[in-house]
Amino acid sequence: MENEMSSTGRSLRIGDLAPDFRARSTTGDFRLSDLRGQWVIFFSHPADFTPVCSTEFAELARRQPAFDALGCRLVGLSVDSLYSHLAWVRALRELFGVEIGFPVIEDPSMVIGRAYDMIDEAAADSMTMRTTFFIDPDGIVRATTSYPHNVGRSVDEMLRLLRALQRVDGADMLTPEGWDEGKPLLLPAAVGADDAPDWFCRLESQL
């Protein structure tokens, strides 16, 4: 892997530029910045052949057309070698009948995991590498989620969060709790302030 990342001296946060990197993957040489102009969901897992992550990867493979339809690329990462990744991809095909079409990046030195704050500098293993980054077409981190190693992520929630981020992108609107496509948005509190009791929490459909 070619390391092109530099430390900012603080944790990676929403609104930061996602650190660029070049590495080997199951689909060939990979560079994150080559995906500019598209949404990217970059997600990590502690190791190949782990039970929770196997179910996640299988479901992500099944649902990849939904992400493709939203103009979003999926990118996986773990500390295991490319050869281990390829063996795991074959095992997932045999076990679940799915093709892992998205790249799975190797990170044996954990340099990418550390640059993305998935793992502490002093950590001896990758057990805490269970983070997902939602990156916009300009390469900016727009949302993150983190899970423990023993709880699986929800692909439905990954899709819902992506749709919500895209819906309010560049719009002066907000999404309420549990928002999904087709539901009304919220107006900012400062818009339309009046004597009505709902002035601070008003759906667009209530105007």
FIKOLZA-1660 file (N, C-alpha, C; in steps of 0.1 Angstrom, whole numbers, plus 5000, padded with zeros to 4 digits):
% residues 207
   i   px   py   pz ch aa at
   1 5008 4988 5000  A  M  N
   1 5000 5000 5000  A  M CA
   1 5009 5013 5000  A  M  C
   2 5005 5022 4992  A  E  N
   2 5012 5035 4992  A  E CA
   2 5005 5044 5001  A  E  C
   3 5012 5049 5011  A  N  N
   3 5006 5057 5022  A  N CA
   3 5007 5072 5018  A  N  C
   4 4996 5078 5015  A  E  N
   4 4995 5092 5011  A  E CA
   4 4988 5101 5022  A  E  C
   5 4987 5095 5034  A  M  N
   5 4979 5101 5044  A  M CA
   5 4987 5109 5054  A  M  C
   6 4982 5120 5059  A  S  N
   6 4990 5127 5069  A  S CA
   6 4980 5130 5081  A  S  C
   7 4986 5130 5093  A  S  N
   7 4978 5132 5105  A  S CA
   7 4974 5146 5107  A  S  C
   8 4962 5149 5111  A  T  N
   8 4957 5162 5114  A  T CA
   8 4959 5166 5128  A  T  C
   9 4964 5156 5136  A  G  N
   9 4966 5158 5150  A  G CA
   9 4953 5157 5159  A  G  C
  10 4942 5154 5152  A  R  N
  10 4930 5152 5160  A  R CA
  10 4921 5142 5153  A  R  C
  11 4911 5138 5160  A  S  N
  11 4902 5127 5154  A  S CA
  11 4895 5132 5141  A  S  C
  12 4893 5122 5132  A  L  N
  12 4886 5125 5120  A  L CA
  12 4871 5128 5124  A  L  C
  13 4866 5139 5119  A  R  N
  13 4852 5143 5122  A  R CA
  13 4843 5145 5110  A  R  C
  14 4830 5146 5112  A  I  N
  14 4821 5150 5102  A  I CA
  14 4825 5164 5097  A  I  C
  15 4826 5165 5083  A  G  N
  15 4830 5177 5077  A  G CA
  15 4844 5178 5073  A  G  C
  16 4852 5168 5077  A  D  N
  16 4866 5167 5073  A  D CA
  16 4867 5160 5059  A  D  C
  17 4878 5163 5052  A  L  N
  17 4881 5156 5040  A  L CA
  17 4886 5142 5043  A  L  C
  18 4880 5132 5037  A  A  N
  18 4884 5118 5040  A  A CA
  18 4898 5116 5035  A  A  C
  19 4907 5111 5044  A  P  N
  19 4921 5108 5040  A  P CA
  19 4922 5100 5027  A  P  C
  20 4930 5104 5018  A  D  N
  20 4931 5096 5005  A  D CA
  20 4941 5085 5008  A  D  C
  21 4940 5074 5000  A  F  N
  21 4950 5063 5001  A  F CA
  21 4949 5055 4989  A  F  C
  22 4960 5048 4986  A  R  N
  22 4961 5038 4975  A  R CA
  22 4965 5025 4981  A  R  C
  23 4958 5014 4977  A  A  N
  23 4961 5001 4983  A  A CA
  23 4956 4990 4973  A  A  C
  24 4960 4978 4976  A  R  N
  24 4955 4967 4969  A  R CA
  24 4941 4963 4974  A  R  C
  25 4933 4957 4965  A  S  N
  25 4919 4953 4968  A  S CA
  25 4916 4941 4960  A  S  C
  26 4904 4935 4963  A  T  N
  26 4899 4923 4956  A  T CA
  26 4895 4926 4942  A  T  C
  27 4894 4939 4938  A  T  N
  27 4890 4943 4925  A  T CA
  27 4902 4950 4918  A  T  C
  28 4914 4949 4923  A  G  N
  28 4926 4955 4917  A  G CA
  28 4931 4967 4925  A  G  C
  29 4941 4974 4920  A  D  N
  29 4946 4986 4927  A  D CA
  29 4935 4996 4929  A  D  C
  30 4935 5002 4941  A  F  N
  30 4924 5011 4945  A  F CA
  30 4930 5024 4950  A  F  C
  31 4924 5035 4946  A  R  N
  31 4927 5048 4951  A  R CA
  31 4914 5055 4955  A  R  C
  32 4912 5059 4967  A  L  N
  32 4899 5065 4971  A  L CA
  32 4895 5077 4963  A  L  C
  33 4905 5086 4960  A  S  N
  33 4902 5098 4953  A  S CA
  33 4897 5096 4939  A  S  C
  34 4899 5084 4933  A  D  N
  34 4894 5080 4920  A  D CA
  34 4878 5080 4920  A  D  C
  35 4872 5079 4932  A  L  N
  35 4858 5078 4933  A  L CA
  35 4851 5092 4935  A  L  C
  36 4859 5103 4934  A  R  N
  36 4853 5116 4935  A  R CA
  36 4842 5118 4925  A  R  C
  37 4832 5125 4929  A  G  N
  37 4820 5127 4920  A  G CA
  37 4809 5117 4924  A  G  C
  38 4812 5107 4932  A  Q  N
  38 4802 5097 4937  A  Q CA
  38 4802 5097 4952  A  Q  C
  39 4791 5093 4957  A  W  N
  39 4790 5090 4972  A  W CA
  39 4797 5077 4974  A  W  C
  40 4803 5076 4986  A  V  N
  40 4811 5064 4990  A  V CA
  40 4807 5060 5004  A  V  C
  41 4804 5047 5006  A  I  N
  41 4803 5042 5019  A  I CA
  41 4815 5033 5022  A  I  C
  42 4824 5037 5031  A  F  N
  42 4837 5031 5034  A  F CA
  42 4835 5024 5047  A  F  C
  43 4836 5011 5048  A  F  N
  43 4833 5004 5061  A  F CA
  43 4844 4994 5064  A  F  C
  44 4847 4992 5077  A  S  N
  44 4857 4984 5081  A  S CA
  44 4852 4972 5089  A  S  C
  45 4860 4961 5090  A  H  N
  45 4857 4950 5098  A  H CA
  45 4870 4945 5104  A  H  C
  46 4869 4938 5116  A  P  N
  46 4881 4934 5123  A  P CA
  46 4890 4924 5115  A  P  C
  47 4883 4915 5109  A  A  N
  47 4891 4904 5102  A  A CA
  47 4882 4896 5093  A  A  C
  48 4888 4889 5083  A  D  N
  48 4880 4880 5074  A  D CA
  48 4876 4868 5082  A  D  C
  49 4866 4861 5076  A  F  N
  49 4861 4849 5082  A  F CA
  49 4855 4851 5096  A  F  C
  50 4850 4862 5099  A  T  N
  50 4843 4865 5112  A  T CA
  50 4828 4864 5109  A  T  C
  51 4821 4858 5119  A  P  N
  51 4806 4855 5116  A  P CA
  51 4798 4868 5114  A  P  C
  52 4799 4878 5122  A  V  N
  52 4790 4890 5120  A  V CA
  52 4793 4897 5107  A  V  C
  53 4806 4899 5104  A  C  N
  53 4809 4906 5092  A  C CA
  53 4806 4898 5079  A  C  C
  54 4806 4884 5080  A  S  N
  54 4802 4876 5069  A  S CA
  54 4788 4878 5065  A  S  C
  55 4779 4880 5076  A  T  N
  55 4765 4882 5073  A  T CA
  55 4763 4896 5067  A  T  C
  56 4771 4906 5072  A  E  N
  56 4770 4920 5067  A  E CA
  56 4774 4920 5052  A  E  C
  57 4785 4914 5049  A  F  N
  57 4790 4914 5035  A  F CA
  57 4781 4907 5026  A  F  C
  58 4775 4896 5030  A  A  N
  58 4765 4889 5022  A  A CA
  58 4753 4898 5019  A  A  C
  59 4748 4905 5029  A  E  N
  59 4736 4913 5027  A  E CA
  59 4740 4925 5018  A  E  C
  60 4752 4931 5020  A  L  N
  60 4756 4942 5012  A  L CA
  60 4757 4938 4997  A  L  C
  61 4762 4926 4995  A  A  N
  61 4763 4921 4981  A  A CA
  61 4749 4920 4975  A  A  C
  62 4739 4914 4983  A  R  N
  62 4726 4913 4978  A  R CA
  62 4719 4927 4975  A  R  C
  63 4722 4936 4983  A  R  N
  63 4716 4950 4982  A  R CA
  63 4724 4960 4974  A  R  C
  64 4735 4955 4968  A  Q  N
  64 4744 4965 4961  A  Q CA
  64 4736 4972 4950  A  Q  C
  65 4727 4966 4942  A  P  N
  65 4719 4974 4932  A  P CA
  65 4712 4986 4938  A  P  C
  66 4708 4985 4951  A  A  N
  66 4701 4997 4957  A  A CA
  66 4711 5008 4959  A  A  C
  67 4723 5005 4963  A  F  N
  67 4734 5015 4965  A  F CA
  67 4738 5020 4951  A  F  C
  68 4739 5012 4941  A  D  N
  68 4743 5016 4928  A  D CA
  68 4732 5026 4923  A  D  C
  69 4720 5024 4925  A  A  N
  69 4709 5032 4920  A  A CA
  69 4710 5046 4927  A  A  C
  70 4716 5047 4938  A  L  N
  70 4718 5060 4945  A  L CA
  70 4731 5066 4942  A  L  C
  71 4738 5061 4933  A  G  N
  71 4751 5066 4929  A  G CA
  71 4762 5065 4939  A  G  C
  72 4761 5054 4947  A  C  N
  72 4770 5052 4958  A  C CA
  72 4779 5040 4956  A  C  C
  73 4792 5041 4959  A  R  N
  73 4801 5030 4958  A  R CA
  73 4804 5024 4972  A  R  C
  74 4804 5011 4973  A  L  N
  74 4807 5004 4986  A  L CA
  74 4822 5001 4986  A  L  C
  75 4829 5003 4997  A  V  N
  75 4843 4999 4998  A  V CA
  75 4845 4993 5012  A  V  C
  76 4850 4981 5012  A  G  N
  76 4853 4974 5025  A  G CA
  76 4868 4975 5028  A  G  C
  77 4871 4973 5041  A  L  N
  77 4885 4973 5046  A  L CA
  77 4887 4963 5057  A  L  C
  78 4898 4956 5057  A  S  N
  78 4902 4949 5070  A  S CA
  78 4917 4948 5070  A  S  C
  79 4923 4944 5081  A  V  N
  79 4937 4943 5082  A  V CA
  79 4943 4930 5075  A  V  C
  80 4934 4921 5071  A  D  N
  80 4939 4909 5065  A  D CA
  80 4945 4912 5051  A  D  C
  81 4953 4902 5046  A  S  N
  81 4960 4904 5034  A  S CA
  81 4950 4902 5022  A  S  C
  82 4954 4906 5010  A  L  N
  82 4946 4904 4998  A  L CA
  82 4943 4890 4996  A  L  C
  83 4952 4881 4999  A  Y  N
  83 4950 4867 4996  A  Y CA
  83 4939 4861 5006  A  Y  C
  84 4939 4866 5018  A  S  N
  84 4929 4862 5027  A  S CA
  84 4915 4868 5022  A  S  C
  85 4915 4880 5018  A  H  N
  85 4903 4886 5013  A  H CA
  85 4897 4878 5001  A  H  C
  86 4906 4874 4992  A  L  N
  86 4901 4866 4980  A  L CA
  86 4895 4853 4985  A  L  C
  87 4902 4846 4994  A  A  N
  87 4897 4833 4999  A  A CA
  87 4883 4835 5006  A  A  C
  88 4882 4846 5014  A  W  N
  88 4869 4849 5021  A  W CA
  88 4858 4852 5011  A  W  C
  89 4861 4859 5001  A  V  N
  89 4851 4862 4990  A  V CA
  89 4846 4849 4984  A  V  C
  90 4855 4840 4981  A  R  N
  90 4851 4827 4975  A  R CA
  90 4843 4819 4985  A  R  C
  91 4847 4820 4998  A  A  N
  91 4839 4812 5008  A  A CA
  91 4825 4818 5010  A  A  C
  92 4824 4832 5009  A  L  N
  92 4810 4838 5010  A  L CA
  92 4802 4834 4998  A  L  C
  93 4808 4833 4986  A  R  N
  93 4801 4829 4974  A  R CA
  93 4795 4815 4976  A  R  C
  94 4803 4806 4982  A  E  N
  94 4799 4792 4984  A  E CA
  94 4788 4791 4995  A  E  C
  95 4790 4798 5005  A  L  N
  95 4781 4797 5017  A  L CA
  95 4768 4804 5014  A  L  C
  96 4768 4817 5009  A  F  N
  96 4756 4825 5007  A  F CA
  96 4751 4826 4993  A  F  C
  97 4759 4822 4983  A  G  N
  97 4755 4823 4969  A  G CA
  97 4755 4837 4964  A  G  C
  98 4764 4845 4969  A  V  N
  98 4765 4860 4966  A  V CA
  98 4779 4863 4960  A  V  C
  99 4779 4873 4951  A  E  N
  99 4792 4878 4946  A  E CA
  99 4795 4891 4952  A  E  C
 100 4807 4892 4958  A  I  N
 100 4811 4904 4964  A  I CA
 100 4817 4913 4953  A  I  C
 101 4809 4922 4948  A  G  N
 101 4814 4930 4937  A  G CA
 101 4821 4943 4940  A  G  C
 102 4820 4947 4953  A  F  N
 102 4827 4959 4957  A  F CA
 102 4841 4955 4962  A  F  C
 103 4850 4965 4961  A  P  N
 103 4864 4962 4966  A  P CA
 103 4865 4960 4981  A  P  C
 104 4874 4951 4985  A  V  N
 104 4878 4949 4999  A  V CA
 104 4892 4952 5000  A  V  C
 105 4896 4962 5007  A  I  N
 105 4909 4967 5008  A  I CA
 105 4917 4960 5019  A  I  C
 106 4930 4957 5016  A  E  N
 106 4939 4951 5026  A  E CA
 106 4946 4963 5034  A  E  C
 107 4948 4960 5047  A  D  N
 107 4954 4970 5055  A  D CA
 107 4962 4963 5066  A  D  C
 108 4972 4955 5062  A  P  N
 108 4979 4947 5072  A  P CA
 108 4987 4956 5082  A  P  C
 109 4991 4968 5079  A  S  N
 109 4999 4976 5088  A  S CA
 109 4989 4985 5096  A  S  C
 110 4976 4984 5093  A  M  N
 110 4966 4992 5100  A  M CA
 110 4968 5007 5099  A  M  C
 111 4976 5011 5088  A  V  N
 111 4978 5026 5086  A  V CA
 111 4965 5033 5082  A  V  C
 112 4957 5026 5074  A  I  N
 112 4944 5032 5070  A  I CA
 112 4935 5033 5081  A  I  C
 113 4934 5022 5089  A  G  N
 113 4925 5022 5101  A  G CA
 113 4928 5033 5111  A  G  C
 114 4941 5035 5113  A  R  N
 114 4946 5046 5122  A  R CA
 114 4943 5060 5116  A  R  C
 115 4945 5061 5103  A  A  N
 115 4943 5074 5097  A  A CA
 115 4928 5078 5098  A  A  C
 116 4919 5068 5098  A  Y  N
 116 4905 5071 5099  A  Y CA
 116 4900 5070 5113  A  Y  C
 117 4909 5069 5123  A  D  N
 117 4905 5068 5137  A  D CA
 117 4896 5056 5140  A  D  C
 118 4898 5045 5132  A  M  N
 118 4890 5033 5136  A  M CA
 118 4897 5025 5147  A  M  C
 119 4910 5029 5149  A  I  N
 119 4918 5021 5158  A  I CA
 119 4928 5030 5165  A  I  C
 120 4930 5028 5178  A  D  N
 120 4939 5036 5185  A  D CA
 120 4954 5033 5181  A  D  C
 121 4962 5044 5182  A  E  N
 121 4976 5042 5178  A  E CA
 121 4983 5031 5186  A  E  C
 122 4979 5029 5198  A  A  N
 122 4986 5019 5207  A  A CA
 122 4980 5005 5206  A  A  C
 123 4969 5004 5198  A  A  N
 123 4962 4991 5198  A  A CA
 123 4970 4980 5191  A  A  C
 124 4969 4968 5197  A  A  N
 124 4977 4957 5192  A  A CA
 124 4970 4949 5181  A  A  C
 125 4956 4951 5180  A  D  N
 125 4949 4943 5170  A  D CA
 125 4938 4952 5165  A  D  C
 126 4929 4947 5156  A  S  N
 126 4920 4955 5149  A  S CA
 126 4905 4953 5154  A  S  C
 127 4904 4948 5166  A  M  N
 127 4890 4944 5171  A  M CA
 127 4881 4956 5171  A  M  C
 128 4886 4968 5172  A  T  N
 128 4877 4980 5173  A  T CA
 128 4873 4985 5159  A  T  C
 129 4879 4979 5148  A  M  N
 129 4877 4984 5135  A  M CA
 129 4863 4980 5129  A  M  C
 130 4853 4987 5134  A  R  N
 130 4839 4984 5130  A  R CA
 130 4832 4997 5127  A  R  C
 131 4837 5006 5119  A  T  N
 131 4832 5019 5116  A  T CA
 131 4828 5020 5102  A  T  C
 132 4818 5029 5099  A  T  N
 132 4813 5032 5086  A  T CA
 132 4814 5047 5083  A  T  C
 133 4819 5050 5072  A  F  N
 133 4821 5064 5068  A  F CA
 133 4812 5067 5056  A  F  C
 134 4804 5077 5056  A  F  N
 134 4796 5081 5045  A  F CA
 134 4803 5094 5039  A  F  C
 135 4808 5092 5027  A  I  N
 135 4816 5103 5021  A  I CA
 135 4809 5108 5009  A  I  C
 136 4808 5121 5008  A  D  N
 136 4801 5127 4997  A  D CA
 136 4809 5129 4984  A  D  C
 137 4803 5133 4973  A  P  N
 137 4811 5133 4960  A  P CA
 137 4823 5143 4961  A  P  C
 138 4824 5152 4970  A  D  N
 138 4835 5161 4971  A  D CA
 138 4846 5155 4981  A  D  C
 139 4844 5142 4986  A  G  N
 139 4853 5136 4994  A  G CA
 139 4852 5140 5009  A  G  C
 140 4841 5146 5013  A  I  N
 140 4839 5150 5027  A  I CA
 140 4831 5140 5035  A  I  C
 141 4836 5137 5047  A  V  N
 141 4829 5128 5056  A  V CA
 141 4816 5135 5060  A  V  C
 142 4805 5129 5057  A  R  N
 142 4792 5135 5061  A  R CA
 142 4785 5128 5073  A  R  C
 143 4789 5115 5075  A  A  N
 143 4783 5108 5087  A  A CA
 143 4792 5096 5090  A  A  C
 144 4792 5092 5102  A  T  N
 144 4799 5080 5106  A  T CA
 144 4790 5072 5116  A  T  C
 145 4792 5058 5116  A  T  N
 145 4786 5050 5126  A  T CA
 145 4797 5040 5131  A  T  C
 146 4796 5036 5143  A  S  N
 146 4805 5026 5149  A  S CA
 146 4797 5015 5156  A  S  C
 147 4801 5003 5155  A  Y  N
 147 4795 4992 5161  A  Y CA
 147 4805 4983 5168  A  Y  C
 148 4802 4977 5179  A  P  N
 148 4811 4967 5185  A  P CA
 148 4812 4954 5177  A  P  C
 149 4822 4946 5180  A  H  N
 149 4824 4935 5171  A  H CA
 149 4813 4924 5171  A  H  C
 150 4805 4925 5182  A  N  N
 150 4795 4914 5184  A  N CA
 150 4781 4918 5180  A  N  C
 151 4779 4930 5174  A  V  N
 151 4766 4935 5169  A  V CA
 151 4767 4938 5154  A  V  C
 152 4758 4933 5146  A  G  N
 152 4758 4935 5132  A  G CA
 152 4752 4948 5128  A  G  C
 153 4758 4954 5118  A  R  N
 153 4752 4966 5112  A  R CA
 153 4739 4963 5104  A  R  C
 154 4731 4973 5103  A  S  N
 154 4718 4972 5095  A  S CA
 154 4720 4978 5081  A  S  C
 155 4719 4970 5071  A  V  N
 155 4720 4975 5057  A  V CA
 155 4708 4984 5054  A  V  C
 156 4697 4981 5060  A  D  N
 156 4685 4990 5058  A  D CA
 156 4688 5004 5063  A  D  C
 157 4695 5005 5075  A  E  N
 157 4698 5018 5080  A  E CA
 157 4709 5025 5072  A  E  C
 158 4718 5017 5067  A  M  N
 158 4729 5023 5058  A  M CA
 158 4722 5030 5046  A  M  C
 159 4713 5023 5040  A  L  N
 159 4705 5029 5029  A  L CA
 159 4697 5041 5033  A  L  C
 160 4690 5040 5044  A  R  N
 160 4682 5051 5049  A  R CA
 160 4690 5063 5052  A  R  C
 161 4701 5062 5058  A  L  N
 161 4710 5073 5061  A  L CA
 161 4716 5079 5049  A  L  C
 162 4719 5071 5039  A  L  N
 162 4724 5076 5026  A  L CA
 162 4713 5084 5019  A  L  C
 163 4701 5079 5019  A  R  N
 163 4690 5086 5012  A  R CA
 163 4688 5100 5019  A  R  C
 164 4688 5100 5033  A  A  N
 164 4686 5112 5040  A  A CA
 164 4697 5122 5037  A  A  C
 165 4710 5118 5037  A  L  N
 165 4721 5127 5034  A  L CA
 165 4719 5133 5020  A  L  C
 166 4715 5125 5011  A  Q  N
 166 4714 5130 4997  A  Q CA
 166 4702 5139 4996  A  Q  C
 167 4691 5136 5003  A  R  N
 167 4679 5145 5002  A  R CA
 167 4681 5159 5007  A  R  C
 168 4689 5160 5018  A  V  N
 168 4691 5174 5024  A  V CA
 168 4704 5180 5019  A  V  C
 169 4711 5173 5010  A  D  N
 169 4724 5179 5005  A  D CA
 169 4721 5192 4997  A  D  C
 170 4726 5203 5002  A  G  N
 170 4724 5216 4995  A  G CA
 170 4710 5222 4997  A  G  C
 171 4702 5216 5005  A  A  N
 171 4688 5221 5007  A  A CA
 171 4687 5226 5021  A  A  C
 172 4679 5236 5023  A  D  N
 172 4677 5242 5036  A  D CA
 172 4665 5235 5043  A  D  C
 173 4667 5222 5045  A  M  N
 173 4657 5214 5051  A  M CA
 173 4664 5204 5060  A  M  C
 174 4656 5197 5068  A  L  N
 174 4661 5187 5077  A  L CA
 174 4652 5174 5076  A  L  C
 175 4658 5163 5081  A  T  N
 175 4650 5151 5081  A  T CA
 175 4646 5148 5095  A  T  C
 176 4633 5144 5098  A  P  N
 176 4629 5141 5111  A  P CA
 176 4633 5126 5115  A  P  C
 177 4630 5122 5127  A  E  N
 177 4634 5109 5131  A  E CA
 177 4628 5098 5122  A  E  C
 178 4636 5089 5118  A  G  N
 178 4631 5078 5110  A  G CA
 178 4628 5081 5096  A  G  C
 179 4632 5093 5091  A  W  N
 179 4628 5097 5078  A  W CA
 179 4633 5087 5067  A  W  C
 180 4624 5085 5057  A  D  N
 180 4628 5078 5045  A  D CA
 180 4621 5084 5033  A  D  C
 181 4625 5080 5022  A  E  N
 181 4620 5085 5009  A  E CA
 181 4605 5086 5009  A  E  C
 182 4600 5097 5005  A  G  N
 182 4585 5099 5003  A  G CA
 182 4579 5106 5015  A  G  C
 183 4586 5106 5027  A  K  N
 183 4581 5113 5039  A  K CA
 183 4584 5128 5039  A  K  C
 184 4576 5136 5046  A  P  N
 184 4579 5150 5046  A  P CA
 184 4592 5154 5054  A  P  C
 185 4598 5165 5050  A  L  N
 185 4609 5170 5057  A  L CA
 185 4606 5181 5067  A  L  C
 186 4615 5184 5075  A  L  N
 186 4613 5194 5086  A  L CA
 186 4619 5208 5080  A  L  C
 187 4612 5219 5085  A  L  N
 187 4617 5232 5082  A  L CA
 187 4627 5236 5093  A  L  C
 188 4637 5244 5090  A  P  N
 188 4646 5249 5101  A  P CA
 188 4637 5257 5110  A  P  C
 189 4641 5257 5123  A  A  N
 189 4633 5264 5133  A  A CA
 189 4632 5279 5130  A  A  C
 190 4642 5285 5124  A  A  N
 190 4642 5299 5121  A  A CA
 190 4632 5303 5110  A  A  C
 191 4628 5294 5102  A  V  N
 191 4619 5297 5091  A  V CA
 191 4605 5297 5095  A  V  C
 192 4598 5307 5092  A  G  N
 192 4583 5308 5095  A  G CA
 192 4580 5309 5110  A  G  C
 193 4589 5314 5118  A  A  N
 193 4586 5316 5132  A  A CA
 193 4574 5325 5134  A  A  C
 194 4565 5321 5142  A  D  N
 194 4553 5329 5145  A  D CA
 194 4547 5325 5158  A  D  C
 195 4535 5328 5161  A  D  N
 195 4529 5325 5174  A  D CA
 195 4524 5310 5175  A  D  C
 196 4524 5303 5164  A  A  N
 196 4519 5289 5165  A  A CA
 196 4528 5280 5174  A  A  C
 197 4522 5271 5181  A  P  N
 197 4530 5263 5191  A  P CA
 197 4540 5254 5184  A  P  C
 198 4539 5251 5171  A  D  N
 198 4548 5242 5164  A  D CA
 198 4559 5250 5156  A  D  C
 199 4561 5263 5159  A  W  N
 199 4570 5271 5151  A  W CA
 199 4584 5265 5150  A  W  C
 200 4588 5258 5161  A  F  N
 200 4602 5253 5161  A  F CA
 200 4603 5239 5156  A  F  C
 201 4592 5232 5153  A  C  N
 201 4593 5219 5148  A  C CA
 201 4581 5216 5138  A  C  C
 202 4583 5220 5126  A  R  N
 202 4572 5220 5116  A  R CA
 202 4576 5213 5104  A  R  C
 203 4567 5204 5100  A  L  N
 203 4570 5196 5087  A  L CA
 203 4566 5205 5075  A  L  C
 204 4572 5203 5064  A  E  N
 204 4569 5211 5052  A  E CA
 204 4555 5209 5048  A  E  C
 205 4549 5197 5050  A  S  N
 205 4535 5195 5046  A  S CA
 205 4525 5202 5055  A  S  C
 206 4530 5208 5066  A  Q  N
 206 4520 5216 5075  A  Q CA
 206 4519 5230 5071  A  Q  C
 207 4527 5235 5061  A  L  N
 207 4525 5249 5056  A  L CA
 207 4513 5251 5048  A  L  C
% end
